[in-house]
């Protein structure tokens, strides 16, 4: 008995102690969980209160923000590929601008309100058929050939500025243009603005109304659907207009061999097919290009582009690089006889042989006209145009056409042709109708003269030609520049050296 009792009691006591230990452990765990939950709820409550406080404070700040500002400064960047429009009156002023590429700031003073002026970079418009609406009385003043040593800085990031005032000097636009209801072709056939030389100089000086004038002229972009022709177009949106495009004879029973991205251009006094405006040759169109030179009896090629610009291919090299070097394009043999260097351009005398017949073609390569920019000095361009015209005085050149190309064949090409035709009109009539010239160009090849800056450049070069080459009596040239034109010394010429003729030796067979 004693033995059994002594063995059972310790076991019972051990079980009791173990059960007590388990109950204490569960209680501790429960207390820890409840404590964690309470602490979490407390922290979340504090965060929520902080958020509500911040929201309430911000809302109150909006309600108490001042609505009457003495001055307002807005820093932004204005796009060189989009429009900047301003609508101004005596009570309100709103400004709208799109995507940005160069930094500028606009400061608007509250008083006096009627004296507000805004200075900002020149807007570089996008090119489409739309006609932006700007008050015809707005005065736009841009730097011209006579007011800046550099006509234009780079088209993207230009520091040139235009100034619009709320009370501009009113100068009505005397543009004889068709009604809005007429078709694009009717407009391009009838629009006109005949100017005297003094009017031309005055307009080119301040750029008045050229914005409206430029965008009133329809671009007339073509929509050509020649099967398979897309591989022969450098740019998808620039194709030749159907009615005036150059059609080549079909070769090797290939209908596509008749296609080239080029158009006939009417010259001064309605001279039919005086010029051909073409895109720069591509690697797969060089043979077509030289076939065009041969079949269209082209005696002069004007090239207004470099082979590469901004690391992009703009034109393929389609002539031999060295003198006496010969290359064959399909069945046409091309060789360079001589080269002459001039300021900003060079001339090559080229022999072109096909079917045992040899012709002489002159190749002008103008390299001072950068892509998306303008030449700084017009003298070389004017001299080049004069030299091209003098070629037609030779008997074997009279019947030949002049082919002009850049990269796309519409921007720089259009400017060159407009200036060349304009110079002829000034020489023969002492009048100029740039609107009519540009309308004719766009009617025959859509998109000619792509930008407002190019359009202004045409006015300025023709005005420069009148003053410094034609010695217009109202603004005579002298040792010092005319104070009216405020011409910088680099463009102030006593008597410009006019190199309008040259002579090559006769090539030997």
Residue pairs with C-beta under 8 A, 6 or more apart in sequence:
69 110
70 110
71 107
71 108
71 109
71 110
72 107
72 108
73 105
73 106
73 107
73 108
74 95
74 105
74 106
75 103
75 104
75 105
75 106
76 97
76 100
76 103
76 104
76 105
76 106
77 100
77 101
77 102
77 103
77 104
78 84
78 97
78 100
78 101
78 102
78 104
78 120
78 121
78 123
79 97
79 98
79 99
79 100
79 101
79 123
79 124
80 101
80 102
80 121
80 123
80 124
80 155
80 156
80 157
80 158
81 99
81 101
81 124
81 126
81 156
82 97
82 98
82 99
82 123
82 124
82 125
82 126
83 98
83 123
83 125
83 126
83 132
84 95
84 96
84 97
84 98
84 120
84 123
85 95
85 96
85 123
85 132
85 134
86 93
86 94
86 95
86 96
86 118
86 164
87 93
87 94
88 116
88 118
88 164
88 166
89 166
90 113
90 114
90 166
91 113
93 108
93 116
93 166
95 106
95 118
97 120
97 123
101 156
101 157
102 121
102 156
102 157
102 158
102 159
104 120
104 121
106 118
106 119
106 120
108 116
108 118
109 116
113 166
114 166
114 167
115 166
116 165
116 166
117 163
117 164
117 165
117 166
118 163
118 164
119 161
119 162
119 163
120 161
120 162
121 158
121 159
121 160
121 161
122 142
122 158
122 160
122 161
122 162
122 452
122 453
124 155
124 156
124 158
124 451
124 452
124 453
125 132
125 215
125 451
125 452
127 219
127 447
127 450
127 451
128 219
129 218
129 219
129 221
130 215
131 215
131 216
132 211
132 215
134 211
134 212
136 172
136 173
136 209
136 212
137 168
137 170
137 171
137 172
138 164
138 168
138 211
139 164
139 165
139 168
139 169
139 171
139 206
139 208
140 162
140 164
140 206
140 207
140 208
140 209
140 210
140 211
141 162
141 163
141 206
141 207
141 208
142 160
142 162
142 207
142 456
143 151
143 152
143 160
144 151
144 204
144 205
144 206
144 207
144 456
144 460
144 463
145 151
145 204
145 378
145 460
145 461
145 463
145 464
145 487
145 491
146 205
146 460
146 463
146 464
146 481
146 485
146 486
146 487
146 488
146 491
147 205
147 485
147 486
147 487
147 488
148 160
148 488
149 376
149 488
149 490
149 491
150 376
151 374
151 375
151 376
151 457
151 460
152 158
152 160
152 373
152 374
152 453
152 457
153 159
153 160
154 372
154 373
155 372
155 373
155 451
155 453
156 372
162 207
171 208
171 209
173 209
173 212
173 213
174 193
175 191
175 192
175 193
175 209
175 213
175 216
175 435
176 190
176 191
176 192
176 193
177 187
177 190
177 191
177 192
177 216
177 435
178 186
178 187
178 190
178 191
182 190
184 218
184 220
185 220
185 443
187 217
187 218
187 439
188 217
188 218
188 220
188 439
188 440
188 442
188 443
189 439
189 443
191 216
191 217
191 435
191 436
191 439
192 433
192 435
192 436
192 439
193 213
193 433
193 434
193 435
193 436
194 431
194 432
194 433
194 436
195 203
195 431
195 432
195 433
195 434
196 430
196 431
197 426
197 430
197 431
197 432
197 466
197 470
197 472
197 474
198 474
200 432
200 459
200 462
200 463
200 466
201 463
201 466
201 467
201 472
201 474
201 475
201 485
203 209
203 210
203 459
203 463
204 456
204 459
204 460
204 462
204 463
205 463
205 485
207 456
207 459
210 452
210 455
210 456
210 459
211 452
213 435
213 455
214 449
214 452
214 455
215 452
217 435
217 438
217 439
217 442
218 442
219 442
219 446
219 447
220 241
220 442
220 443
220 446
220 447
221 237
221 238
221 446
221 447
222 239
222 240
222 241
222 242
222 445
222 446
223 239
224 239
224 240
224 241
224 242
224 245
226 256
226 259
227 255
227 256
228 256
229 239
229 256
229 259
230 236
231 284
232 256
232 259
232 260
232 261
232 282
232 284
232 285
232 288
233 239
233 261
233 279
234 261
234 279
234 280
234 282
234 407
234 408
235 279
235 408
238 261
238 279
238 408
238 409
238 410
238 446
238 447
239 261
240 246
240 260
240 261
240 262
240 263
240 445
241 263
241 443
241 444
241 445
241 446
244 263
244 264
244 265
244 444
244 445
245 260
245 262
245 263
245 264
246 260
246 262
246 263
246 264
246 276
246 278
246 292
246 296
247 258
247 259
248 257
248 258
248 259
248 260
248 288
248 291
248 292
248 295
249 258
249 295
250 257
250 258
251 257
251 291
257 288
259 288
260 278
260 285
260 288
260 289
260 292
261 278
261 279
261 285
261 409
262 276
262 277
262 278
262 279
262 292
262 403
262 405
262 409
263 276
263 277
263 278
263 444
263 445
264 272
264 273
264 275
264 276
264 444
265 273
265 274
265 275
265 276
265 277
265 417
265 441
265 444
265 445
266 272
266 273
266 274
266 440
266 444
267 274
267 275
267 421
267 424
268 274
268 421
268 424
268 425
268 428
273 401
274 401
274 402
275 401
275 402
275 403
275 404
275 417
276 292
276 296
276 298
276 401
276 402
276 403
276 404
277 404
277 405
277 409
277 410
277 413
277 414
277 417
277 441
277 444
277 445
277 448
278 289
278 292
278 403
278 404
278 405
278 409
278 413
279 405
279 407
279 408
279 409
280 303
280 305
280 314
280 315
280 316
280 405
280 406
280 407
280 408
280 409
281 288
281 289
281 315
281 316
281 318
281 405
282 316
283 316
286 316
286 318
286 329
287 329
287 330
287 332
289 318
289 329
290 318
290 329
290 330
290 332
290 334
290 352
291 329
291 330
291 332
292 298
292 403
293 301
293 332
293 352
293 361
293 403
294 332
294 352
294 354
294 359
296 401
296 403
297 359
297 399
297 400
297 401
298 361
298 400
298 401
298 402
298 403
299 359
299 360
299 361
299 362
299 391
299 396
299 397
299 400
299 401
299 402
300 361
300 362
300 363
300 364
300 388
300 391
300 397
300 400
300 401
300 402
300 403
301 361
301 362
301 363
301 364
301 402
301 403
301 404
301 405
302 364
302 366
302 384
302 388
302 402
302 403
302 404
302 405
302 416
303 315
303 363
303 364
303 365
303 366
303 405
303 406
304 366
304 369
304 404
304 405
304 406
304 412
304 413
304 416
305 314
305 315
305 369
305 371
305 405
305 406
305 407
305 412
306 314
306 315
306 367
306 371
307 313
307 314
307 315
307 316
307 317
308 314
309 370
309 371
309 407
310 371
314 371
314 406
314 407
315 405
315 406
315 407
318 329
319 327
319 334
319 336
319 348
319 350
319 363
320 326
320 327
320 334
320 335
320 336
322 336
323 336
323 337
323 338
323 339
324 335
324 336
324 337
325 335
325 336
326 333
326 334
326 335
327 333
327 334
327 335
328 334
331 354
331 355
332 352
332 353
332 354
333 351
333 352
333 353
333 354
334 350
334 351
334 352
334 353
335 350
335 351
335 353
336 348
336 349
336 350
337 348
337 349
337 350
337 351
337 504
337 507
338 348
338 349
338 504
338 505
338 507
339 346
339 347
339 348
339 349
340 346
340 347
340 502
340 504
342 380
342 383
342 384
342 499
343 379
343 380
343 383
344 366
344 367
344 368
344 375
344 377
344 380
344 381
345 364
345 365
345 366
345 367
345 368
345 380
345 384
346 364
346 365
346 367
347 362
347 363
347 364
347 365
347 387
347 502
348 362
348 363
348 365
349 360
349 362
349 363
349 504
349 507
350 360
350 361
350 362
350 363
351 358
351 359
351 360
351 361
351 507
352 358
352 359
352 360
352 361
353 359
358 509
360 396
360 507
362 391
364 384
364 387
364 388
366 380
366 381
366 384
368 375
368 376
368 377
368 380
368 381
369 375
369 381
369 406
369 412
371 407
374 453
374 454
374 457
375 381
377 490
377 491
378 460
378 461
378 464
378 465
379 493
379 496
379 497
381 416
381 419
381 461
382 419
382 423
382 461
382 464
382 465
382 469
382 498
383 498
383 499
383 500
385 416
385 419
385 420
385 423
386 423
386 498
386 500
387 499
387 500
387 501
387 502
388 402
388 420
389 420
389 424
389 500
390 500
390 501
391 397
391 400
392 398
392 400
404 413
404 416
404 417
405 413
406 412
406 413
408 447
409 445
410 445
410 446
410 447
410 448
410 449
410 450
411 449
411 450
411 451
411 454
412 454
413 448
414 438
414 441
414 445
414 447
414 448
414 449
414 450
414 454
415 449
415 454
415 457
415 458
417 441
417 448
418 434
418 437
418 438
418 441
418 448
418 449
418 458
419 458
419 461
419 462
421 437
422 432
422 434
422 437
422 458
422 462
423 462
423 465
425 431
425 432
425 433
425 437
426 432
426 462
426 465
426 466
426 470
427 470
432 462
434 458
434 459
434 462
438 448
438 449
438 455
438 458
441 448
441 449
442 448
442 449
449 455
449 458
464 491
466 472
467 475
467 477
467 482
467 485
468 477
468 493
468 496
469 496
469 498
471 477
475 482
475 484
475 485
476 482
477 492
477 493
477 494
477 495
478 494
479 494
480 492
481 487
481 488
481 489
481 491
481 492
